[in-house]
Amino acid sequence: MADALSLSSLAGTEVLAGASGLDRVIQRLNVMEVPDILPWVKPNELLLTTGYPLRSAGDLAGLVRELDGRGLAAVAIKLGRYVDTLPDEVLRTADALGLPLLRLSGAVAFDDVLNQLLTDILNRQAATLARAEEVHRVLVDVILAGGGLAAITRKLPDLLDGGVMVTTPDGRVLARSGMDEALLADPAYFDTHGGRFRVEDFKHGARALDDEEPRVVQVPVLAGSLDHGRVVLITRGRSAEPADVHLLERAAATAALVITRDLAVAAVEGKYRGDFLRDLLAGRAGGDEHVSSHCASLGWDIDRPLVVVVAELDGEAGSPVPAAGELRPAHERFAAAWSMVVRERDPGAAVVGYSQEVVVLMGADGGGAGPGRHVRQAIAQVAGDGGGGRRPFATGISRVAERPADLPHAYDQARQAARVGRRLSGPGAVAEFDDLGVYRLLSQIPDTAELRSFTEEVLGELARTGSPEQDDLRTTLETLLDNNLNVAETARLLHFHYNTLRYRIGKLERMLGPFSTDPHLRLNLMVALRAVRMRDLRG
């Protein structure tokens, strides 16, 4: 509406009320010749009137409310001939609703307004269609040339006047273009864990335009019932427009075709890669030379020190069929996230997703000095900040495998670390095999009842958890043993008086025996305490 007031045919037009609604969109025009105009009013219309029908319209304030309820863009009135002024109540109602009431100049002819506004609307629509056609042509050319998501995003920034990216459903950036480093570091758009776009903070499609001065528009990339991600536009210092949504929907349709094509190819390749990695980790892939050559053909560099990482989704086991409310199986999204994060850090890494786990072979920092900082950084990046519906997962990290022949044993280590880590720390656990200590042995005992019996025999009442008094005494005992019976240090850590701790030690020895002088008893107590820590033994 504000743009329309700059046209010559509306020169001298005065805004009587509802100035806050001058951002309303005009798509059509109408002339009010009868008081009962409501049945013929359509959304986004500019309604012109001489004022003659208003003399018999009755409740004018009520008429204004009805017109606003039908989505009218504005009402333009010629005052002075049939109606001299509008009642204050009408003006207050229009101001409250944000419905512009305009006073036309006496010299304005309706046919001039109709002709000029309709011409301008048609020209704008033609420009939008031409822009959409250009985007469509560019995107079709990309597909025909075999281009991927990166090629699509490279073409769009100039056409859409902004930065464009394609992300996964939870916001991990698959391809982007037209975005500077300052924008990528802006926490209003991206989180601090690896640059994930905050999809959950922004509205989808045309609903984004409801915000004041919207700068971000995102539309889903859908193919049938599968949600493959988002196409996102961040404008360059301007508010997003309806045309942006229309063009992004075109781009999303093209992205869906590209992703579907790539997934079809990846499904075949992934099955082959998964089968070979399974054989490799089972020791059935052949000699080191054959394995290295075959892995090189798959883009995997295994002729170096490697660590095996096993990541398992917490909760129910993955299912090949999406759960209710999900458009893509959780284990597929999980594997895709790992692949994207790891490939950025280590292009020669192997990443394969199975229904129960994701297996990663990554290069080890320092040539055998441990799994390295970059492995944990990758885990943190996959976990992110919890946005976008991501689920927690347990991760196990093996020792460094110096040769391909060591990989099957390293895989077993990683699986054991993930399993024990989850039992000790719960959802989201990260455990390295070298840090498991005695838990490695405890986790291998198949008879849980026997292990429970051992803890009850050694710890007595302290083996039962849930009682505040027993839990407190067990904590005192564990801290004392961990500090090699150093009473002063244990008292400091537990914030006890020295004499209070001496009294507790006496009570514990009456319950458990003379552990302060019997090293064999101390050993049994320490093993039993570690067993109690195993979550599946609690209760």
Secondary structure, DSSP 4 states (H G I P E B T S, - for coil): -TTGGGSGGGTT-EEEE-GGGTTPPP-EEEEE-SS--GGG--TTEEEEE-SGGGGG---HHHHHHHHHHTT--EEEE--SSS-S---HHHHHHHHHHT--EEE--TT--HHHHHHHHHHHHHHHHHHHHHHHHHHHHHHHHHHHTT--HHHHHHHHHHHHTEEEEEE-TT--EEEEES--HHHHT-TTTB-TTT--B-GGGS-BGGGGGGSSS--EEEEEEEETTEEEEEEEEEESSS---HHHHHHHHHHHHHHHHHHHHHHHHHHHHHHHHHHHHHHHHTT-S--HHHHHHHHHHTT---SS-EEEEEEEESSSPP-SSPPTT-SS-HHHHHHHHHHHHHHHH-TT-EEEE-SS-EEEEEEPGGGTS-S-HHHHHHHHHHHTTS-TT---EEEEE---B-SGGGHHHHHHHHHHHHHHHHHHH-TT-EEEGGG-TTHHHHHT-S-HHHHHHHHHHHHGGGGS-S-HHHHHHHHHHHHHHHTTT-HHHHHHHHT--HHHHHHHHHHHHHHH--TTT-HHHHHHHHHHHHHHHSGGG--
